[in-house]
Amino acid sequence: MERYSYESHNAYLQAQLAKTERSWFDGRRLSQHMVNIAQLLKCLIGINWPLERNSLVVCMGARRGLELAAWNLKGYHNVSGVELRPRREHERIITGDFSRLQGIFGDGICDLIYACHSFEHCYDPAATASEWKRILKPAGVAWLSLPTALGDGYLPSESDPVLISRVTEIEKFFDPLRAVWLSTERKPGRGFDMNIVLLDPQAKTRPFSKSARREMARSIRAGTILCRLVRELSRLARRVTRTRRDYSLDICLWIQRLRGPLYRLAGTARGLFTS
């Protein structure tokens, strides 16, 4: 592992907040999160680990809230996010530091941690991993997607201070959790991204019935059509406004406001997105 050295924790905060300002309209798109979540659910089916619809999912590095929107499109509504400085008011996005979650989350309450390109932004990787393990249930799972030192042209920086070279380095931080699934994908100009699912091999999981397996398989496909619609509407909005802004979250929130009254008229308060 390689790390960037800051003069102080305050210098780290300033660098991360400046990164957030620069990449406000950049970063992971809704469709990319949908792919990641589908991969994760397929892995959980493969290892016989049930993720029920009411499971608590915590997105580390929630940014604008696209991660939460993607999980909601998949049918999971008990989702929260943590961000140093949220860029949009959201009841489910909490302002906080990854390594300082005391008073925010209790011990052993989280079923799954979803960290899409977040861990490499932490100030103290050991303390961050310790906090994430603390809030996970004994049979909880962590998904990490992060850049690696594989390939050329990528080094630790002010904005990405932690650079992992091998999966064993992640396992050392998250011990006793072990990698039960791993993939890498080539990113032009920045080496490879590593996607990892971590699970405690000693943790006893609940029985995974055939009906639960079928339900999770449906979750893999759920939201795909809406996601494509959101992507096309966002592309149309960029063309009309002649900007590079990603309108995906704005469209998701608009769908929420539209669908909510329709569901209530149908006799149920359950909408596409819930807070």
GUSEBA-333729 format. One record per residue (C-alpha): residue number from 0; residue in three letters; x, y, z. Coordinates in nm, 3 decimals, decimal comma, padded with zeros to 5 digits. Example, Ala and Ser with C-alpha at 12.3 -4.5 7.8 and 13.67 -1.06 7.14 Angstrom:
REM residues 2
R | 0 | ALA | 01,230 | -00,450 | 00,780
R | 1 | SER | 01,367 | -00,106 | 00,714
REM end
This chain:
REM residues 275
R | 0 | MET | 00,000 | 00,000 | 00,000
R | 1 | GLU | 00,113 | 00,355 | -00,079
R | 2 | ARG | -00,013 | 00,667 | 00,099
R | 3 | TYR | -00,001 | 01,040 | 00,046
R | 4 | SER | 00,123 | 01,233 | 00,350
R | 5 | TYR | -00,072 | 01,543 | 00,454
R | 6 | GLU | 00,059 | 01,818 | 00,678
R | 7 | SER | -00,247 | 01,780 | 00,903
R | 8 | HIS | -00,597 | 01,636 | 00,920
R | 9 | ASN | -00,729 | 01,981 | 00,831
R | 10 | ALA | -00,519 | 01,977 | 00,512
R | 11 | TYR | -00,678 | 01,642 | 00,430
R | 12 | LEU | -01,028 | 01,783 | 00,479
R | 13 | GLN | -00,954 | 02,082 | 00,259
R | 14 | ALA | -00,814 | 01,860 | -00,020
R | 15 | GLN | -01,115 | 01,625 | -00,011
R | 16 | LEU | -01,369 | 01,908 | -00,008
R | 17 | ALA | -01,188 | 02,075 | -00,300
R | 18 | LYS | -01,207 | 01,743 | -00,487
R | 19 | THR | -01,582 | 01,732 | -00,419
R | 20 | GLU | -01,623 | 02,083 | -00,556
R | 21 | ARG | -01,430 | 02,000 | -00,874
R | 22 | SER | -01,611 | 01,673 | -00,942
R | 23 | TRP | -01,962 | 01,781 | -00,843
R | 24 | PHE | -02,104 | 01,677 | -01,180
R | 25 | ASP | -01,852 | 01,403 | -01,247
R | 26 | GLY | -01,788 | 01,064 | -01,091
R | 27 | ARG | -01,984 | 00,742 | -01,102
R | 28 | ARG | -02,301 | 00,748 | -01,309
R | 29 | LEU | -02,629 | 00,581 | -01,214
R | 30 | SER | -02,579 | 00,305 | -01,472
R | 31 | GLN | -02,236 | 00,221 | -01,328
R | 32 | HIS | -02,384 | 00,180 | -00,981
R | 33 | MET | -02,654 | -00,043 | -01,127
R | 34 | VAL | -02,383 | -00,267 | -01,277
R | 35 | ASN | -02,190 | -00,276 | -00,948
R | 36 | ILE | -02,499 | -00,364 | -00,745
R | 37 | ALA | -02,596 | -00,636 | -00,993
R | 38 | GLN | -02,247 | -00,786 | -00,960
R | 39 | LEU | -02,275 | -00,772 | -00,582
R | 40 | LEU | -02,617 | -00,939 | -00,573
R | 41 | LYS | -02,496 | -01,213 | -00,808
R | 42 | CYS | -02,204 | -01,276 | -00,575
R | 43 | LEU | -02,432 | -01,296 | -00,271
R | 44 | ILE | -02,652 | -01,549 | -00,448
R | 45 | GLY | -02,341 | -01,749 | -00,535
R | 46 | ILE | -02,218 | -01,765 | -00,174
R | 47 | ASN | -02,569 | -01,836 | -00,038
R | 48 | TRP | -02,591 | -01,504 | 00,149
R | 49 | PRO | -02,941 | -01,349 | 00,163
R | 50 | LEU | -02,983 | -00,973 | 00,141
R | 51 | GLU | -03,342 | -00,910 | 00,242
R | 52 | ARG | -03,529 | -00,605 | 00,115
R | 53 | ASN | -03,534 | -00,444 | 00,461
R | 54 | SER | -03,158 | -00,492 | 00,513
R | 55 | LEU | -02,968 | -00,181 | 00,624
R | 56 | VAL | -02,729 | -00,075 | 00,348
R | 57 | VAL | -02,478 | 00,205 | 00,418
R | 58 | CYS | -02,317 | 00,381 | 00,122
R | 59 | MET | -01,979 | 00,523 | 00,220
R | 60 | GLY | -01,918 | 00,833 | 00,012
R | 61 | ALA | -02,277 | 00,907 | -00,093
R | 62 | ARG | -02,185 | 01,222 | -00,288
R | 63 | ARG | -02,505 | 01,345 | -00,454
R | 64 | GLY | -02,710 | 01,038 | -00,363
R | 65 | LEU | -02,691 | 00,838 | -00,688
R | 66 | GLU | -02,585 | 00,532 | -00,489
R | 67 | LEU | -02,901 | 00,556 | -00,280
R | 68 | ALA | -03,112 | 00,604 | -00,593
R | 69 | ALA | -02,958 | 00,295 | -00,755
R | 70 | TRP | -03,031 | 00,079 | -00,449
R | 71 | ASN | -03,386 | 00,210 | -00,443
R | 72 | LEU | -03,430 | 00,120 | -00,810
R | 73 | LYS | -03,324 | -00,232 | -00,714
R | 74 | GLY | -03,595 | -00,242 | -00,447
R | 75 | TYR | -03,384 | -00,178 | -00,135
R | 76 | HIS | -03,521 | 00,123 | 00,055
R | 77 | ASN | -03,346 | 00,100 | 00,396
R | 78 | VAL | -03,035 | 00,274 | 00,262
R | 79 | SER | -02,824 | 00,548 | 00,424
R | 80 | GLY | -02,515 | 00,736 | 00,310
R | 81 | VAL | -02,211 | 00,903 | 00,469
R | 82 | GLU | -02,035 | 01,201 | 00,308
R | 83 | LEU | -01,785 | 01,462 | 00,427
R | 84 | ARG | -01,998 | 01,738 | 00,279
R | 85 | PRO | -02,320 | 01,631 | 00,103
R | 86 | ARG | -02,393 | 01,834 | -00,207
R | 87 | ARG | -02,769 | 01,795 | -00,176
R | 88 | GLU | -03,008 | 01,794 | 00,120
R | 89 | HIS | -03,114 | 01,435 | 00,178
R | 90 | GLU | -03,265 | 01,277 | 00,489
R | 91 | ARG | -03,060 | 00,963 | 00,433
R | 92 | ILE | -02,719 | 01,123 | 00,374
R | 93 | ILE | -02,526 | 01,190 | 00,694
R | 94 | THR | -02,235 | 01,433 | 00,723
R | 95 | GLY | -01,940 | 01,250 | 00,875
R | 96 | ASP | -01,588 | 01,110 | 00,845
R | 97 | PHE | -01,550 | 00,743 | 00,747
R | 98 | SER | -01,320 | 00,678 | 01,042
R | 99 | ARG | -01,533 | 00,864 | 01,299
R | 100 | LEU | -01,881 | 00,710 | 01,294
R | 101 | GLN | -01,937 | 00,693 | 01,670
R | 102 | GLY | -02,265 | 00,857 | 01,755
R | 103 | ILE | -02,386 | 00,805 | 01,399
R | 104 | PHE | -02,411 | 00,425 | 01,378
R | 105 | GLY | -02,426 | 00,178 | 01,665
R | 106 | ASP | -02,232 | -00,146 | 01,688
R | 107 | GLY | -02,336 | -00,433 | 01,463
R | 108 | ILE | -02,639 | -00,275 | 01,296
R | 109 | CYS | -02,541 | -00,272 | 00,927
R | 110 | ASP | -02,608 | -00,562 | 00,689
R | 111 | LEU | -02,400 | -00,434 | 00,400
R | 112 | ILE | -02,148 | -00,156 | 00,336
R | 113 | TYR | -02,131 | -00,027 | -00,022
R | 114 | ALA | -01,811 | 00,172 | -00,081
R | 115 | CYS | -01,775 | 00,267 | -00,447
R | 116 | HIS | -01,445 | 00,456 | -00,484
R | 117 | SER | -01,452 | 00,582 | -00,126
R | 118 | PHE | -01,193 | 00,389 | 00,073
R | 119 | GLU | -00,904 | 00,543 | -00,125
R | 120 | HIS | -01,019 | 00,886 | -00,001
R | 121 | CYS | -00,990 | 00,805 | 00,371
R | 122 | TYR | -00,737 | 00,976 | 00,597
R | 123 | ASP | -00,659 | 00,673 | 00,815
R | 124 | PRO | -00,728 | 00,339 | 00,638
R | 125 | ALA | -00,680 | 00,129 | 00,955
R | 126 | ALA | -00,921 | 00,343 | 01,160
R | 127 | THR | -01,168 | 00,352 | 00,871
R | 128 | ALA | -01,167 | -00,027 | 00,833
R | 129 | SER | -01,206 | -00,064 | 01,210
R | 130 | GLU | -01,513 | 00,162 | 01,212
R | 131 | TRP | -01,670 | -00,015 | 00,916
R | 132 | LYS | -01,619 | -00,351 | 01,085
R | 133 | ARG | -01,767 | -00,213 | 01,407
R | 134 | ILE | -02,098 | -00,117 | 01,248
R | 135 | LEU | -02,128 | -00,440 | 01,044
R | 136 | LYS | -02,338 | -00,724 | 01,177
R | 137 | PRO | -02,147 | -01,046 | 01,258
R | 138 | ALA | -02,262 | -01,185 | 00,921
R | 139 | GLY | -02,237 | -00,850 | 00,741
R | 140 | VAL | -02,079 | -00,796 | 00,402
R | 141 | ALA | -01,863 | -00,514 | 00,263
R | 142 | TRP | -01,833 | -00,423 | -00,106
R | 143 | LEU | -01,530 | -00,215 | -00,203
R | 144 | SER | -01,447 | -00,072 | -00,542
R | 145 | LEU | -01,120 | 00,120 | -00,557
R | 146 | PRO | -00,822 | 00,198 | -00,785
R | 147 | THR | -00,509 | -00,011 | -00,750
R | 148 | ALA | -00,138 | 00,027 | -00,821
R | 149 | LEU | -00,169 | -00,229 | -01,102
R | 150 | GLY | -00,070 | -00,074 | -01,433
R | 151 | ASP | 00,108 | 00,254 | -01,494
R | 152 | GLY | 00,035 | 00,621 | -01,439
R | 153 | TYR | -00,148 | 00,613 | -01,106
R | 154 | LEU | 00,003 | 00,731 | -00,779
R | 155 | PRO | -00,135 | 00,848 | -00,441
R | 156 | SER | -00,240 | 01,212 | -00,444
R | 157 | GLU | -00,410 | 01,477 | -00,232
R | 158 | SER | -00,751 | 01,366 | -00,356
R | 159 | ASP | -00,679 | 00,988 | -00,358
R | 160 | PRO | -00,434 | 00,940 | -00,070
R | 161 | VAL | -00,461 | 00,559 | -00,031
R | 162 | LEU | -00,340 | 00,326 | -00,309
R | 163 | ILE | -00,383 | -00,049 | -00,268
R | 164 | SER | -00,160 | -00,294 | -00,456
R | 165 | ARG | -00,295 | -00,634 | -00,348
R | 166 | VAL | -00,620 | -00,772 | -00,209
R | 167 | THR | -00,423 | -00,910 | 00,088
R | 168 | GLU | -00,368 | -00,549 | 00,200
R | 169 | ILE | -00,744 | -00,497 | 00,218
R | 170 | GLU | -00,789 | -00,827 | 00,404
R | 171 | LYS | -00,527 | -00,716 | 00,657
R | 172 | PHE | -00,723 | -00,398 | 00,731
R | 173 | PHE | -01,058 | -00,579 | 00,749
R | 174 | ASP | -00,946 | -00,893 | 00,933
R | 175 | PRO | -01,124 | -01,135 | 01,000
R | 176 | LEU | -01,320 | -01,053 | 00,681
R | 177 | ARG | -01,189 | -01,224 | 00,370
R | 178 | ALA | -01,237 | -01,161 | 00,000
R | 179 | VAL | -01,499 | -01,404 | -00,131
R | 180 | TRP | -01,524 | -01,239 | -00,475
R | 181 | LEU | -01,283 | -01,027 | -00,676
R | 182 | SER | -01,274 | -00,866 | -01,019
R | 183 | THR | -01,055 | -00,608 | -01,189
R | 184 | GLU | -01,137 | -00,376 | -01,476
R | 185 | ARG | -00,899 | -00,172 | -01,688
R | 186 | LYS | -00,933 | 00,207 | -01,662
R | 187 | PRO | -00,747 | 00,397 | -01,938
R | 188 | GLY | -00,473 | 00,615 | -01,795
R | 189 | ARG | -00,519 | 00,499 | -01,436
R | 190 | GLY | -00,438 | 00,130 | -01,421
R | 191 | PHE | -00,704 | -00,105 | -01,287
R | 192 | ASP | -01,002 | -00,075 | -01,056
R | 193 | MET | -01,049 | -00,359 | -00,806
R | 194 | ASN | -01,395 | -00,474 | -00,698
R | 195 | ILE | -01,405 | -00,686 | -00,380
R | 196 | VAL | -01,672 | -00,853 | -00,168
R | 197 | LEU | -01,558 | -00,912 | 00,191
R | 198 | LEU | -01,725 | -01,158 | 00,429
R | 199 | ASP | -01,626 | -01,315 | 00,761
R | 200 | PRO | -01,589 | -01,686 | 00,674
R | 201 | GLN | -01,674 | -01,783 | 01,034
R | 202 | ALA | -02,002 | -01,591 | 01,039
R | 203 | LYS | -02,313 | -01,804 | 01,026
R | 204 | THR | -02,565 | -01,678 | 00,775
R | 205 | ARG | -02,940 | -01,729 | 00,766
R | 206 | PRO | -03,089 | -02,004 | 00,548
R | 207 | PHE | -03,117 | -01,886 | 00,191
R | 208 | SER | -03,445 | -02,021 | 00,057
R | 209 | LYS | -03,526 | -02,074 | -00,309
R | 210 | SER | -03,786 | -01,798 | -00,291
R | 211 | ALA | -03,528 | -01,555 | -00,148
R | 212 | ARG | -03,285 | -01,656 | -00,421
R | 213 | ARG | -03,550 | -01,589 | -00,687
R | 214 | GLU | -03,635 | -01,254 | -00,525
R | 215 | MET | -03,271 | -01,144 | -00,534
R | 216 | ALA | -03,244 | -01,261 | -00,896
R | 217 | ARG | -03,540 | -01,036 | -00,977
R | 218 | SER | -03,364 | -00,752 | -00,794
R | 219 | ILE | -03,068 | -00,790 | -01,029
R | 220 | ARG | -03,297 | -00,710 | -01,323
R | 221 | ALA | -03,523 | -00,461 | -01,144
R | 222 | GLY | -03,479 | -00,097 | -01,232
R | 223 | THR | -03,285 | -00,160 | -01,552
R | 224 | ILE | -03,553 | -00,012 | -01,778
R | 225 | LEU | -03,598 | 00,291 | -01,551
R | 226 | CYS | -03,221 | 00,336 | -01,534
R | 227 | ARG | -03,202 | 00,345 | -01,914
R | 228 | LEU | -03,490 | 00,592 | -01,923
R | 229 | VAL | -03,314 | 00,816 | -01,668
R | 230 | ARG | -02,991 | 00,800 | -01,870
R | 231 | GLU | -03,168 | 00,899 | -02,193
R | 232 | LEU | -03,360 | 01,182 | -02,025
R | 233 | SER | -03,035 | 01,310 | -01,871
R | 234 | ARG | -02,869 | 01,301 | -02,212
R | 235 | LEU | -03,162 | 01,494 | -02,361
R | 236 | ALA | -03,146 | 01,753 | -02,080
R | 237 | ARG | -02,773 | 01,806 | -02,143
R | 238 | ARG | -02,843 | 01,858 | -02,511
R | 239 | VAL | -03,120 | 02,110 | -02,441
R | 240 | THR | -02,919 | 02,304 | -02,179
R | 241 | ARG | -02,587 | 02,262 | -02,366
R | 242 | THR | -02,404 | 02,165 | -02,048
R | 243 | ARG | -02,206 | 01,860 | -01,926
R | 244 | ARG | -02,416 | 01,836 | -01,612
R | 245 | ASP | -02,546 | 01,492 | -01,515
R | 246 | TYR | -02,919 | 01,526 | -01,448
R | 247 | SER | -02,968 | 01,164 | -01,336
R | 248 | LEU | -03,039 | 01,236 | -00,971
R | 249 | ASP | -03,267 | 01,529 | -01,053
R | 250 | ILE | -03,470 | 01,299 | -01,278
R | 251 | CYS | -03,481 | 01,025 | -01,012
R | 252 | LEU | -03,615 | 01,274 | -00,757
R | 253 | TRP | -03,871 | 01,394 | -01,012
R | 254 | ILE | -03,982 | 01,032 | -01,065
R | 255 | GLN | -04,012 | 00,997 | -00,687
R | 256 | ARG | -04,243 | 01,297 | -00,666
R | 257 | LEU | -04,445 | 01,170 | -00,961
R | 258 | ARG | -04,474 | 00,808 | -00,853
R | 259 | GLY | -04,546 | 00,881 | -00,484
R | 260 | PRO | -04,894 | 01,031 | -00,540
R | 261 | LEU | -04,976 | 00,755 | -00,791
R | 262 | TYR | -04,892 | 00,486 | -00,535
R | 263 | ARG | -05,096 | 00,662 | -00,269
R | 264 | LEU | -05,392 | 00,684 | -00,505
R | 265 | ALA | -05,358 | 00,309 | -00,557
R | 266 | GLY | -05,394 | 00,253 | -00,184
R | 267 | THR | -05,033 | 00,207 | -00,079
R | 268 | ALA | -04,777 | 00,451 | 00,059
R | 269 | ARG | -04,482 | 00,263 | -00,088
R | 270 | GLY | -04,316 | 00,462 | -00,366
R | 271 | LEU | -04,024 | 00,400 | -00,595
R | 272 | PHE | -03,792 | 00,598 | -00,368
R | 273 | THR | -03,839 | 00,623 | 00,009
R | 274 | SER | -03,656 | 00,840 | 00,258
REM end
